[in-house]
Structure formats: C-alpha cells, structure tokens
Amino acid sequence: MTSIRWALAAGCLLVLAPAGRAVPVVGQAQPDCLPFGTVCVGGTVEGSFLVYASADDPKPTVKVEAPKFVKVLGTKTFARQVGAANSFTCVEVEVAIETAREGEFESEIKVTVGEVTTKMPVSVVVKTRKAGLIRLLVAGTPFECAATDSGKMYKAWTDLVRDAGLDTSYLLVRPKQPVLRDLDLSKFNCILLNAHALLSQTTDDVQRVRAFAKAGGRVVVTTSAFFTGSVPAANEVLDGTGLELLDQEAPRGLKNVTPKADDFSPEVVKAGIKSATFFRASPIRVENGGRVLVSAVGFEKAGLGFVATAKVGKGEVTVMGVSLWWLWAVGERGEGTDNAKLLRWLLAPPLAG
C-alpha cells in the first residue's frame, strides 16, 4: 500500500503523495473497490470512497446509483490538491451494507460527477449469526476513502475475520458526532478504537468504553504518534488503567523493528506467537497492574511495550502503539510474521489475569 499523507494548504486539503506514486486522474476512485468480506446478519457495515473530478467545477452535480444491498448514507464535495500542482474537486461517498438477509452480493456503485461516471465495485458475504461468535465492533471502519488506494490490501484482513469466525461491525467516524452513537455495547465482546475514532471521541464515548470494559468487555486501542493528537486521546481512554501511550516514535534507524523471542510475554508465546514486526510504533509505559505483552525495541528506557494490557473491572483494556492496524497485521510489514495471529489473539475474549 502507498501511504497517504495529509496537510492543509490555502483552504483545501493537500495530499502529499510519496515519490513514484501516480497522480490521480479525473474519474478515478479511491480505493478502487470495496470488498467488505464476511459479515453477519444484523451487523452494521459502513465504508466510504472518493471520486476525483475536475477542479474546473468546484460544485458539480453528483448522482449516485447503488445496488439494493447498498445504502448511500451521504456525499460531500471538497477541493483537494495532490502534490504541488495537481488540483481536484473530490466527492466522498459514504455507504452502508444492508445486512437484513444472508447471501453473497457483488455489484457496482455508479457515481456521476458532472458528465463523468465512475464505477465502484462492491462486494460482501452476509452470513447468519451463530451463537458463540466473538462480536467485534470496529470504530472507525478500515474501509474508508483515506485508508488506501487499493482494495486488494483488505483481503488478508477480511480473510482473518472469516477464518477466525468474527462477527464484525464497522462504523464510519464523523467529526463532531459521537463515535459509538446509540449502539448497545453490551451486545459486543470487543471494541477496537483506531486513531480516527480516538480523535473524534466525545466524553460520553470515553465513559461508555470504560464502562464496557469494567462490565467484562475487551477494549483494544490502536494508534501511534504518526496520527497527531491521537495519543493524548488514547490516554483519555487509558487513564487509570496503569497504561500510558507515549507520544513519540522509535529513533531514526530503528523505525522498523522485529522484537526478539524474549521480548514476548509467556502468555503470548503460549498462544503460538513467535515473531512480529513494528513500524514507527509508539511505546507504552506500564505500571500499577498493567503488563507488557510485547516489549518495545529501540528505546533507552526499560520496561516499555509496543503491546500492553491491563485488567479493568471484569474486563480488559489493551493498547497497541501502531497505526493502520489492519495493514500492520496483514499487509506488507506483516508478511512472514505472526502479526495477524497476534491481532487475532488480542481480539479474543478477555484473558484470564
């Protein structure tokens, strides 16, 4: 995956594309497809994508045609500059999958911006919910327009969900709106909060997440200093748990590291996890009952972790100092390691203390 960096310039969104990455063209969609994988009947499944249009018309007419299994939640139009000299009008389209009935669904969403029509492939497998499946709530959804330009990058994550039998719901995160909305959190076993959710969380969201853990749920917080402002937000959730995410990265030259065998806790080793890689990870300070699951590498201070956990009431809160968790687990940097196995283990029901 090519990483996408963001900045604000001259009142519009500026995308700083890495060297060698092709500049988007009018009519291009990002990502190029939405493969939601396997979900369960009754789940909440949301995502978004972007369509690039000509900058000549800042307020174009927009028409979205979706198949019956897709509900269009809304659109918004804004200016974007890619690099130093490539300007676009962009249309973001938010969608949700209708999960009222089971089946395999595959079609296209047609978006006409002005006179240019873009086709977005979308697919999902909806299965009947079975008793005993781990019910996971992901906030925010990885299937969103800023995550990647290639939908193929989702395959390993959706394979993990299918193989692990996770009953997963995905929430879009919207600025200035409660992340968890009015969902009944007691229906879930685990909540995963990413950087976007943390940056948008309200005081009520924080209180509800902490109450969820105290009642016996598992909370997994995943972000790093790469997402400015997300670390202090993560620590609002972690306050009082004995875990503190530090707003820093590994020193230059140690940004991509592989911990040694003795950097893994006995319970992680017992779970069959033998290797993992971490890229630009932020360290976690652990005290007052917290415990390190994977030790941090490349920092002078001893006792820090890249993954750590703590008991909270009847449940548990776990924090990973990584961003783009789904890519970390199963993408380029996770190949040949047990990153995916580690994430799958972390999303299981609360561990015995």
Beta strands, then each sheet from edge to edge (+ up, - down):
strand 1: 5-9
strand 2: 12-16
strand 3: 29-30
strand 4: 34-40
strand 5: 46-54
strand 6: 62-65
strand 7: 70-82
strand 8: 86-97
strand 9: 103-113
strand 10: 116-127
strand 11: 135-139
strand 12: 167-171
strand 13: 190-193
strand 14: 218-222
strand 15: 243-245
strand 16: 256-257
strand 17: 278-279
strand 18: 284-286
strand 19: 291-295
strand 20: 305-312
strand 21: 315-320
sheet 1: 1+ 2- 7- 8+ 5- 3+
sheet 2: 4+ 10+ 9- 6+
sheet 3: 12+ 11+ 13+ 14+ 21+ 20- 19+
sheet 4: 15+ 18-
sheet 5: 16+ 17-
end
